[in-house]
């Protein structure tokens, strides 16, 4: 697990570690998609992407 804010801040060790990860999961709280955008700006494509506000709320 790596810190998204470190990736978004372009800290080299966080970006490189995230790029080398076997799997990347991005979880956004809303449809604006800041987590996904931060990863994509660093050249990282999440394997799994979830937007919490789009989940079924009957859980």
GROMACS elastic network, one bead per residue, 0.5 to 0.9 nm:
[ bonds ]
;  ai    aj funct       b0    kb
    1    18     6  0.82835   500
    1    21     6  0.85387   500
    1    24     6  0.87108   500
    2     5     6  0.89415   500
    2     6     6  0.79988   500
    2     7     6  0.83124   500
    2    14     6  0.68348   500
    2    15     6  0.89294   500
    2    17     6  0.75196   500
    2    18     6  0.64462   500
    2    21     6  0.89793   500
    3     6     6  0.54232   500
    3     7     6  0.68101   500
    3     8     6  0.89493   500
    3    14     6  0.71387   500
    3    18     6  0.87439   500
    4     7     6  0.50439   500
    4     8     6  0.61286   500
    4     9     6  0.85033   500
    4    14     6  0.81583   500
    4    15     6  0.89616   500
    4    18     6  0.88910   500
    4    26     6  0.88845   500
    4    35     6  0.71412   500
    4    38     6  0.76236   500
    4    39     6  0.77407   500
    5     9     6  0.59570   500
    5    10     6  0.85201   500
    5    11     6  0.89348   500
    5    14     6  0.89018   500
    5    35     6  0.88816   500
    5    38     6  0.83529   500
    6     9     6  0.50425   500
    6    10     6  0.63156   500
    6    11     6  0.55128   500
    6    12     6  0.84455   500
    6    13     6  0.84055   500
    6    14     6  0.55610   500
    6    15     6  0.73174   500
    7    10     6  0.50423   500
    7    11     6  0.60221   500
    7    12     6  0.78712   500
    7    13     6  0.85964   500
    7    14     6  0.54580   500
    7    15     6  0.50071   500
    7    16     6  0.87557   500
    7    18     6  0.77103   500
    7    38     6  0.69639   500
    7    39     6  0.69091   500
    7    42     6  0.69479   500
    8    11     6  0.77513   500
    8    15     6  0.83800   500
    8    35     6  0.84690   500
    8    37     6  0.88144   500
    8    38     6  0.50983   500
    8    39     6  0.71156   500
    8    41     6  0.79755   500
    8    42     6  0.74637   500
    9    12     6  0.89384   500
    9    14     6  0.89785   500
    9    38     6  0.87665   500
   10    13     6  0.86512   500
   10    14     6  0.75364   500
   10    15     6  0.64337   500
   10    42     6  0.73091   500
   11    14     6  0.55200   500
   11    15     6  0.61918   500
   11    16     6  0.86674   500
   12    15     6  0.51409   500
   12    16     6  0.59914   500
   12    17     6  0.83947   500
   13    16     6  0.53191   500
   13    17     6  0.60177   500
   13    18     6  0.84771   500
   14    17     6  0.52033   500
   14    18     6  0.60420   500
   14    19     6  0.85512   500
   15    18     6  0.51749   500
   15    19     6  0.61521   500
   15    20     6  0.87153   500
   15    39     6  0.87268   500
   15    42     6  0.68253   500
   15    43     6  0.88485   500
   15    44     6  0.84989   500
   16    19     6  0.50432   500
   16    20     6  0.62476   500
   16    21     6  0.87310   500
   17    20     6  0.51830   500
   17    21     6  0.63067   500
   18    21     6  0.51807   500
   18    22     6  0.87419   500
   18    23     6  0.88556   500
   18    24     6  0.75846   500
   18    39     6  0.88742   500
   18    44     6  0.75630   500
   19    22     6  0.84029   500
   19    24     6  0.85926   500
   19    42     6  0.86352   500
   19    43     6  0.78794   500
   19    44     6  0.60843   500
   19    45     6  0.87837   500
   20    23     6  0.87252   500
   21    24     6  0.67064   500
   23    46     6  0.74695   500
   23    47     6  0.62054   500
   23    48     6  0.81920   500
   24    44     6  0.82160   500
   24    45     6  0.73376   500
   24    47     6  0.52772   500
   24    48     6  0.65861   500
   24    49     6  0.86118   500
   25    45     6  0.89774   500
   25    46     6  0.53392   500
   25    47     6  0.59035   500
   25    49     6  0.58614   500
   25    50     6  0.79523   500
   26    35     6  0.60898   500
   26    36     6  0.61827   500
   26    39     6  0.82454   500
   26    46     6  0.59522   500
   26    47     6  0.80624   500
   26    48     6  0.63526   500
   26    50     6  0.63449   500
   26    51     6  0.84987   500
   27    33     6  0.85837   500
   27    35     6  0.66180   500
   27    36     6  0.78616   500
   27    48     6  0.84448   500
   27    49     6  0.60238   500
   27    51     6  0.59219   500
   27    52     6  0.71342   500
   28    31     6  0.73221   500
   28    32     6  0.80544   500
   28    33     6  0.56818   500
   28    34     6  0.67365   500
   28    35     6  0.56719   500
   28    36     6  0.73390   500
   28    49     6  0.79137   500
   28    50     6  0.62030   500
   28    52     6  0.61718   500
   28    53     6  0.83875   500
   29    32     6  0.83790   500
   29    33     6  0.76715   500
   29    34     6  0.86920   500
   29    35     6  0.87547   500
   29    50     6  0.84167   500
   29    51     6  0.57165   500
   29    53     6  0.62477   500
   30    33     6  0.63228   500
   30    34     6  0.84661   500
   30    51     6  0.58170   500
   30    52     6  0.62327   500
   30    53     6  0.54018   500
   30    54     6  0.78551   500
   31    34     6  0.84954   500
   31    51     6  0.64824   500
   31    52     6  0.84661   500
   31    53     6  0.71948   500
   31    54     6  0.80157   500
   32    35     6  0.89263   500
   32    37     6  0.89215   500
   33    36     6  0.54330   500
   33    37     6  0.61786   500
   33    38     6  0.86334   500
   33    51     6  0.76368   500
   34    37     6  0.50490   500
   34    38     6  0.59753   500
   34    39     6  0.85679   500
   35    38     6  0.52345   500
   35    39     6  0.63260   500
   35    40     6  0.86447   500
   36    39     6  0.52508   500
   36    40     6  0.60851   500
   36    41     6  0.85435   500
   36    44     6  0.88303   500
   36    45     6  0.79297   500
   36    46     6  0.73015   500
   36    49     6  0.76407   500
   37    40     6  0.50508   500
   37    41     6  0.59596   500
   37    42     6  0.85726   500
   38    41     6  0.52315   500
   38    42     6  0.65069   500
   38    43     6  0.89377   500
   38    44     6  0.86098   500
   39    42     6  0.51628   500
   39    43     6  0.64299   500
   39    44     6  0.50043   500
   39    45     6  0.65563   500
   39    46     6  0.74080   500
   40    44     6  0.50338   500
   40    45     6  0.58564   500
   40    46     6  0.81822   500
   41    44     6  0.73643   500
   42    45     6  0.88685   500
   45    48     6  0.88458   500
   46    49     6  0.62468   500
   50    53     6  0.89482   500
   50    54     6  0.80228   500
   50    55     6  0.81735   500
   51    54     6  0.55274   500
   51    55     6  0.69662   500
   52    55     6  0.53978   500
   52    56     6  0.87749   500
   53    56     6  0.82122   500
   53    57     6  0.82351   500
   54    57     6  0.83264   500
   55    58     6  0.88359   500
   56    59     6  0.68623   500
